[in-house]
Amino acid sequence: MDLQEKEVFYDRVAQALGMTHDFRKPNRRRTRWNNRKLGNGRFPGFGLVRVHGDIISVISRQGSRVFGDPDAAIAWIGGLPKVPLGE
């Protein structure tokens, strides 16, 4: 996935979870000082969704899975029961 596709994917995940997601473009050159902010794919109360090339890993409180298709990942995320934060 390219950068624009990743941004659209993370927005779709946020919609499936009923949350918002602020996409951050990666720094072109990482140094000790410019890489201090957390990356993309963090959804508080749900877990972490990461895109590595064509592979999507979902790590959540309800289980973890790896997908090769973005639509399958979003369908699985959208089908999970909503667990309130703090439980």
N, C-alpha and C positions, 0 to 999 in steps of 0.2 A: 504494500500500500504506500502511496505517496502521502505527503503531508496533508493535502486537502482531503483525501479519502479518510485519513485517520481522524481529522477534525469532524467530518460528517459522521463517522462511525461512533465516536465518543458522544456526539449529540444524540444519536439514535439510542444509545445505551441509556443516557440520562433520561430521555423521554420514556423509555420502557420502565425505568425505575421511578419515574415521577420526581426527578431531581434536576438540578442544573449542573453544568460542568463548564469550567473556565479553561479553555484550551490554551496551552502555552507552547509557543514555538520553541524548539530546542535551539540552544546557542550554537553558532557555527564552530566556535573554538572554545572548548571548556578550559577554564582556569580554576584556580582555587577559589576565586571570589565571585565569579559570575554564575556558578551552578548551585546556588544556595536554596533555591525554591524547589518544592516537591514537583515531580513530573506529572504527566497526564495519567488518567485512568483511576484515580482514587475517588471512591464514592462512599462517604461516611455512613456507617450503619449497614452497608452492604458488603463492601470489600474492594477488591482490586481487579481491574480489567486491563490487560496489557496486550499490545500488538507488537509482535516481533516478525517483521516481514509479512508472510501470509498466514502465520500461526497466531491464534488468539487464545490467551490463557485467562481464565476467569477463576479467581480465588475469592470465595465468599464464605459467610458463616453457614450457609446451607450446603456447601460442598464445592469442590473444585473440578473443573473440566478444561480440556484443551480442544479447540475447534480449528478447522481449516477453512470454514465458511463464515463470513460475518453475519449472514442472515440466520444461520443456525445458532450462533452464539446469542444474538438478540432474542430469538424465539425462546431459547432456554432461560435467559435472564428474565424475560417478561413473564414466563410461566411459573417462576418461583413465588412462593408465598411472601408477602410483605411482613417483615419482622420489625416491630418498633425499635428505635434506638434505645439501648439500655437493657434489653432483655437478653 
